[in-house]
Amino acid sequence: MTINITQQETLEKPQDSEVILSVKGVSKKFCRSFKRSLLYGVQDITTELLGIRKESEKLRPNEFWALKNVSFELRRGEAVGLVGKNGSGKTTLLRIISGLIRPDSGYVEGKGRIAPLIALGAGFNPILTGRENIYANMSILGLSKKEIDERFDEVVDFAEIGDAIDAPVQSYSSGMAARLGFASAIHTNPDILLVDEVLAVGDMKFRVKCFHRLGKLRRNGTALILVSHDTNVILTACSSAVYLSGGNVIASGEPHAIMSRYEADLFSREQAEYSTGPLFLPEKPQNESLGLDITYLCFQDYQGKIIESPICGQPTNFCIGYKAHCSLKDVGIIILIQEKVGEGGTTLRLSSFSDKVTFNLIAERQEIQLQMPYFGLKPGFYIMKVLIGQPGHDYLDAVEAFGFKVDESINMSQCLFYQPRAWRRISS
């Protein structure tokens, strides 16, 4: 059997060294005052018509820099992730690249067809049907009617909107509009595809199909700029990343390093919340208790020593201290964990009930341990919800939000979880 060990590399690296997009020193300023922005617009148009407008690095009253001296290059077949908080300039940069707005200084040079997906159903007329919008949208992106005719059925099949193709787009759900917009854009076979959070809408099956198609486009030479707040999307789909903050490029390079820097900055004010070690909870008054109270939560290493942060890939215990006020039978634990950065879905669910493990407790202070030979969550910031109760009853007690940070001991670039493993050579 032959294994092609370069298959992953073809997805992560551009096919050749051709620079297909150059962003050089791009800056853009906006005005927070509507009246002043109208005045500045008239002044700028007048000076441009007279041929006397000059690039200015000075801000006028109520203006701010949405982008400031942004530069990077995109090569054929490469995928770059744009990350940053809301308001950091990501969408503004995509609008400049797509030609929707002009920069105040700097320039953008692109080769070939650019297909922007900057908003749900961007470029669609809500009154027109899906069919009519496909022809209008794809013609704007440079295709002839004959080319659209040849690809029309593929677009409809990919979008999965069925008979709704002849209904007005204003009757579509946001997911349907996003699917149709994405399908129209990718079937133009663009040289550069700009995607701004559009893939956050839609079911998991469709999103997987989208990422498969993006991989195919990249192998055929399409370059991709992807904006997402989902760490997993950037790590999975992109070969490099650019971190924007306040309109400035903070860092650029390998996705894992950039996302680690971004998450660390994003939660710098909350860092103490993720490094205080155990969480101790005050004991409830007897009349407020339901028979059992959680008293503390903490992580331990394999030697039983309390640690501030679990380490990915290392043996770890999660400890739940409790005080039972009476004897209780068939008590179990449910733990729900989600990433602090991402779309809010549950990353990991652990249930002693599902594992067919329950405890008979007596009235005393004790501890229940969840023993994990390998801690599998990737490095990052997480929120945990802990529920303790009995089958068929309301929960006895719960901790709604226990924040913690996962550290790394090995490079977890391009990984979504830690896989315990061993390598062996077997003689035939």
N, C-alpha and C positions, 0 to 999 in steps of 0.2 A: 504494500500500500504506500502511495506517495502522498505526503502532506505538503501543501504549499504554505510555507512559513511566512511568505511575504504578502499574504492576502490582507492581513490587518493593516500593513503599511500602506497599501494602495488606497485605503479608506482614510488614512490619517495625514498623508502627505500629498501635495499637489503633484499632478502628473508630470509637469515640466516646470521650468523656472520662469516662464513668461509672466510678466506683471500685467494683469488685466485691469487693475484699478489702482490709481495713485491719489491719495488724499494728502495734500501738502499745505500745512499751515492754515487750515480752515478755521475761521472765526465767524461767529454770528451773534449779534446782539438784538435783544427785544426790549420793548418798553412796557412797563407795568401799568402805565396810565393810558386809557383808551384815547382820550382827547389828544394827549401829547403824541401818541403813536400815529394818529392821523396827520398831525402837523409835521412830524418828522418824515412821514411818507411823502407828503407833498413836496417838502424841501429836497428830499433825496431824488425824487423823479425829476424835479426842475433842474437840479444841478447836473443830473445825468444827461438830460436832453441838451443842456447847454455845453456838455462835454467838459465840465469843470469839477466833477465829483472826484474826490480823492479818498483813498482808504484812510480811515482814522482809527487810531488805537485808543481814543478817548471816549468815555461814556458821557452822553448828555443826561440831563436830569431825568430820573426815573428809569433809566436804561440799565440793563445788566447783560453780562455775557452768558448766553446759552451754550456757546462753544468758544474755546479759546486756544488757538494755535494747535489744532488737532492734525496729526500726521500719521499715516500708516499705509502699507501696501497690501494688495490682495493678489495672489497668483492664481493662475488657472487651476481649477480643481480643488482649491483650498476652501476651508470653512472657518470663518472667524466669528467668534461669539462676542457680542457687545454686552457688557454687564455694568450695573450701576444702579443706584437708588432711583426712584421716580424723580424726574426733574434733573437728572444728571446730563441730559443732552443726547441720549441715544436716538430717540425718534427724530429730533431735529437733524442729526447727522444723516440719518437715512433719507430724510426729505431732501437734503442738499444733494446727496449722491444720486437720487432719482431725478433731480432737476426740478422738483416742485417749488423750491425756494432757492435763492441765490445767497452765497456767503458774503459777508461784509469784507472779508479779506481771505487770501489764499485761493486755492483752486482744486478742482477735481477733474481728473482725466480717466475716462473709462473706455474700454474697447468692447464693441459688440452691443447686444441687446440687453437692457436692464429691465427686469421685471420686479416691481415693488409690491409687496404685500404688507402694507404699513397699517392697515386697519381692516376690520371685518367687512368684506364686500367692497373694498376700496375700488372706486371707479364705476360702481354699479349704479344704474338709475333705478330707484325703487319702483317706479311706475311701469317700467318695461319688464317683460317676462325673463325668466332665466335664459331661455334660448336667445332672445334678442340681446341680452347683456353679454352672453358669451361672444357673439359676433362683434359687438361694439368694443368690448374689453380687449379681445385678442387682436382686433384690427388696430387699436391704439398702440399695442405693443409691437406692431410691425408686420403682422401676418396678412396675407391676401385672403380674399373670400375662398378661393380654391383650397388654400392651405387649411383654413378653418373648417371647411366642409370635410376634408380628409380626417381631421382630428376630432370632430364634434362628438361622435359616438364615444370615443375614448374619454373625453372630458366628462360627459354625462355619467358614464359607467364609474369613473373614478370618484366623482362627487357623491354618488349614491343618493340622488334626490328623486329618482323615478319620475312619476307623472307630474311632479311639481315643476318640471322644467318649463312648462307652458303657463305657469302661474306667475303673477307679478312678484318681484323680489321682495316687495314690502310685506308680503304675506309669509316670508321665510323666517324661520328661527335664526338666531345668531349663528348656531352651528351649521345650518344649511348654507347660509351666506358665506361662511368661512370656507366650507368644503368646496363650494362652487368657485370662489375666488382663488383658492389654492390650486384647484384642478385646472382652471383657465391659465394661470401663470406658468405652471410647470410644463404644460403642453405647448407652450411657445418655444420650448427648448432654449431658454435664455442663457446668455453668457454669464450674467451676474443675477442672482436671485436675492432679494432683500426680504427678510421675514421678521416681522415685529410682533411677537406674542400671539400670532394667529393660531399656532399649534396648541395653545392652551385651551382652545375650545374644541369640543368634540369628544366622542367616546374613545376608549383606549384602542380598540381595533382600528379605527380610522387613523389615529395618531401613529400607530405602528406602521401602517401602510404608507403614511406620509414620509416617515423617516427612511423606509426602504426605498421610496422613490428619490428622496434627496441623495441617498447613497449612490443610486444608479446615475443620477444627474452629475454628481461629482466625478464618478469614474469616466463619464463622457466629456468631462472638462468644464462643467458649470462651476463657477465660484459662488460661494454662499456667505452672506452676512446674516447672522441669526441673533436676534434680541430675545432674551428670556431671563426670568428671575428664578428659573428652575435649575439648580446646580446639576442635576442628573442630565438634563438636556444638553447643557454646555459641555460637560465631560464626555458624553456619548457621541454627540454629533460634530464637535468642532476640533480642529487640529491646532488652533491657537485662540487666544482671547485678548480683548482690550477692555480695560477697566476705566470707566469714566466717572468722574465726580466733580460736580460744579462746573461742567463744561470742559474740564481738563483731563488729559490722559494721565492717570496715576501710574499705571503699569501695563505692560503688554508682554505676551509670551505664552508659555505652555499652560494649557487650561487649568490643570490642577493647582499650580502655584498661584495663578491669578485668582481663582475662586477662593483659595485659602486666604489670600490677602483681602479680597473683597468681604468675605464673611467676618474676618477678624476686625476690619474697620467698621463694618455695619453694626456689630454688637460690642464695640469698644466700651460704650457707656454701660453695657449690661455685663461686662466681663466678670465683675465680682459675683454676679448671680450664678455663673457657671464654674466658679472655682472655690466655692466656700466649703466644699466637702459635704458632710452630712447635713440633712435638713431636719432640724428638731422642731416638733410641733407641741404647742401647749396642750395640756390635758383638759378635756372638756368637763364641764360640771356634770354631775351625775344625772341631772334631769334632762340634759341635752344629748347624752350618749345613747346609742342604740344597742349597747352591750359590748362593743369593742371599739377601741380608739387606736388609730395609727399614731405612734409617738415619734418615730424617726424614719428617714430613708437615707441610705448611703451605699457607696460602692466599696468593695474590698478587693485587694489583690489575692493571688493564690496562697499567700502566707497568712491571710486573715487581717492584714493591715489596711486601715481605712485610707482610701486615696481620694484626691480631689476630682480627678478625671479618669475614667476608664481608658485603656489603651487598646486600639484596634488590634485584634489578633492574639491578645493575651488572655490567660485564664482570669475570670472575673466573677465575683459574687455580687449580687444585688440584694441588699438586706432591708427587710421591712420590720421595724420594731412595732410592737403593739401591746396594749393592755386590755385584757378581757375581764369584764366585770362579772361574768357568769360562765357556766359551762356552755359550749357551743359545738354543734356537730356539723360535719360536712362543710367546713369553711374553705373557700377557695379564693384565688387571686386572679385578676385580669389586669394586664399592663398594656397600655396603648402608647406608642412612641411615634412622633412625627418630627420632621426636620423643621428647624426654625425658619430656614430659607426654603422656599418651594411653594407648592400649590396647596398645602394644607392637608393632603391626604395622609392616611396612616402608613408609616414606613414599616412598622413591626407591631404585631399583636401577639401577645403571649398569654395563655390562659391555662391555669392549672386544671380547670374543669375539662377543657379539651384534652389535656394530657391524662385525664382520669386520676388526678391527684387532689385529694381534699384532706383537711386536718380536723381532728377532734380536739378542741381546746378546753382548758380548765381556766378558772379565774386566777390569772397571774400575768406578770409581764414576761414576754418572750419575744423571740425573733424568728421570722420565716426567711429562709435564704433561697434565692434563685441562683443556682450554680451553673455557670456557663464555662465549659472548658476552653472555648474561644469566643471572644467578644467580636461579633461580626459586623457591627455598624461601622461604616466608613467615617473618617475624621470629619468633624463638623459640630454644629450646635443643634441640640434637640430639646424637645419638651415631652415629658412623660406624664401620663395620667395613670394613677394606681387606684384600683377598685378592689375592695375586699367584702365578701358577702357569702350568702348561702343560696343554693338552688331554689328557685321558686319564691324568693323573698327579695325585698329591696336590699340595696347594699348597706352593710353595717357602717362603713366609713369609706372615704375617698380623698385622695389628694389630686386636685384638678390639674396642677401645673408644677412639675418639678423639673427645673431647667438644669441641663448638664452639657458639658463639652466632651467630645471624644478626641483624644490625641492619637498620633500615629507613631509607630516605631519603624515602619518600612514605608517605602514610596507606594502610595495608593492611587497614583495617577491613572485616570481612565477606568477606575473601579467603582462599583456601586456597593460592594460588600466584601468582606474578607472571607475567603474560602480556605478552610483548613486543608492541608495537602501534604503529600509525601511523594517523592520521585524514586522510582526503582527501575532497574534494568532487568528484564526477564529473559533468560536464555531460552531459545526455542529448542 
